[in-house]
Amino acid sequence: MAVLAPWIAPYPSDRISLDSRWKVPSGGHLFGTDELGRDVLTRIMYAGRISLVIGFVFAINISVIGMIVGAVSGFYGGKVDGVLMRLVDILLSVPTLPLYLIMAALIPGGGVSRIILIFTAFGWTGVARLVRGQVLTLKTQDFVEAARAMGASETRLILRHLLPNALAPVIVAATLAVGGAILGESALSYLGLGIAPPTPSWGNMLQRAQEYIWNASWLAIFPGFFIFVTVLSFNFLGDGLRDALDPRLKV
Amino acid sequence: MRTHIRASVMVLCLVSLAVPVVATAGAPAGGSQVTIGLAQEPDQLGEFTIMAVASVIHNALWGFVAPFNDKWVRTPLMVEKLPTIKDGDWQVLPNKKMRVTWKLKRGFTWHDGKPVTALDYRFTYAMKRNPRVQEIQDRFIVRKVDNILVPNPSDPYTMVVQWNEQWPFANTDPFGNQIIYPRHILESAYLKDPARINRHPYWRAPVANGPYRFVEWVGGSHMTFEAYEKWAPGAPKVKRITFRFILDSTVLLANQIAGNVDGSEINNFGITEMVEIERRNPAIATHYTEALIWERIDINLDNEWLKDKRVRQAMAYAVDRETIVRTLFQGKQPVAHSWLAPRHPAYNPNVKKYSYDPARAKTLLAEAGFTPGADGILRDSSGKRVEMTIMTTAGNAVREQVQQIMKEQLKEVGIDLRIDNRPSSVFLGTIAPRRQFPHMAIIGSLFTPESLAYERWHSTQIPSAANNWEGQNRPGWRNAEVDRIMDQVIGELDADKRNALLKRQQELLAEDVPSLSLYFRLNLTTMRKTVRNVKPTGLGGYHIPWNAWEWVRTDQ
């Protein structure tokens, strides 16, 4: 629905209509209208695009960065591993929400890429640890030794042999990260530092709705519901993928 | 990602917090008391605070020399009378110097029982004037005072203020301050190290001289005051005032509707919230007080496009301010055409007005050399797409609505507006005072009938690194006639001549549009109907508790 928003949304995005503010959900506006007379259903659809883009791009970013760092760290070991893992430890030990708030305050603009950048800067550490652990286990196994004996380069060893075998847990982690990023964006938007208006995201719609919770509760209910359902779906998907991809669970 | 989940759980908890807060607030425990909700908590009290909310608390804690009442008239409180030229206690000397003699009322005491005398005034003046004292917010007026004398040591209730230049309000504010500080408590620390006096513990728990005495400050929660029974104008009838800091205005609204706070000030409420309170709790009176709060867009005149007056005028024509005030404020807050509101004696109703006229805007933009591009957005002579940024404090719902309406309306005339809001500490702390907004910034300013706003209009008041970011001429407006008017008006003692000068200045402001006036905000406050004699003034620095000692609570 979000992907098709430009074609199926009932009204143009961001169309302000000051004469039809606060319309309760009805046939004309299924989800009602907001404080500027904009159709809430339309905004929910467009907001879904933003929230999902943040989720997916964040998941891809942290997977790529996490895999590179994790693989290098696990494969080379020694000082490289020490330095990279201490960096991971430091980033993991800092509470992220206050950091997001500071970064959001310092980095100009209120766009999607800013939010993704902020989340990515601290989000890749989990995947890096995961991949490092996998690589440490895999690199001593016979098929890797065999490849090495056949003269495979280090890059080839990492890319062809180690990473593909470490991919399953990364996919699971990335799926769960999608939901996390959507929630993270909601939290930042809720605090007024997320996606800048008028671009809608589910988070900033929810944030603005709190002002009107007394007389226009539908403004909070719909974005809240979509955040809830989407995050829950991705968490179920992640759990499902883990069950499907983890060979140990099949035993 | 678990942190994200935790964060969002926190957000959900925040929403539900409104309910427990409502449930746990304490009921009155005997004796007449009033609880006032504030949506900000001060950093400290007294001279060195940087927060507007502190002045609400000052109104209850300190005695004012001559506060403005709700009729916007100065009423002598701690002085026998306001000096006048006619009576001879305000003398204008040759070479434009002045001598103002003040007679202080006897009977006022500090909350430790010591009398308030002219020596306290002289001490406060000396501290404020001393350049070694740090973080003094505004020395504009105090610099005009050369000295404060107490001519007769046996009469510490008479003081003479020596002015080194003319200043029209030398008879209402002894040296630019309405409140003073106790010499007997602060002087030794001040003499020891003036540079550290702003760090003195006094500013967290002041011994003051007003109708209420400081009892406690629980950070993040509340501040409690008790009636000072020796308050010279008469012991306050309400025996206890509690200020509760409820930083989220939605939670404050919930508390007001539930009746857990009796009133509110600096509440971030809009008209919608006020209507909600009226509807849901008829025991609460809502005050819509006419004020001198000017909400406008400061335009950065150093920008290559915006330095052209026609572009600024075009924007004024392109924004439908009438519709904005009608829909967002149900018409309760009037459109502003200049910086002074109708109730100000220097209000000029005949300035140039820019009623909504997009066609006119397009013509002006075409004259200024802009041509429409294929996407409907204008291009300047070098082919650059006309994208502009508007900034303000993040999370201000009303300003964000105004921005979004503007974005749509400016798009109609070919300007692509980007909204870039920042947290208030960043926006008010650096971006606005250091002119770091590339094109436009929405800002509000509070004035009193005595505001001449020299620091906003004179070209020497453009903040820059060279002048240590002093001054508030944030648009960077340079107009020789305005400079002349401002130089003249700050020394003009004749009110009629001053008003005439200010009227002309407003015409120039409306013509040049260095700031695009939006509307005049009302001062929105609330108070339980059973608290009588509440008289909001709507003026900067004079908040609901300005006459708290006269309040009577009829239901306790």
Interface residues (C-beta under 8 A of the other chain):
Chain A: D14 I16 L18 D19 R21 E35 L36 P95 T96 L97 A105 L106 P108 G109 G110 G123 G126 L176 A177 G179 G180 A181 L183 G184 S186 A187 Y190 L191 G192 L193 A196 P197 P198 R208 Q210 E211 Y212 I213 W214 N215
Chain B: M1 R2 T3 H4 I5 R6 A7 S8 M10 V11 L14 V15 S249 T250 L253 I257 T272 E273 E276 R280 T323 T327 A394 G395 A397 E400 Q401 Q403 Q404 I405 K407 E408 R418 I419 D420 N421 R422 P423 S425 V426
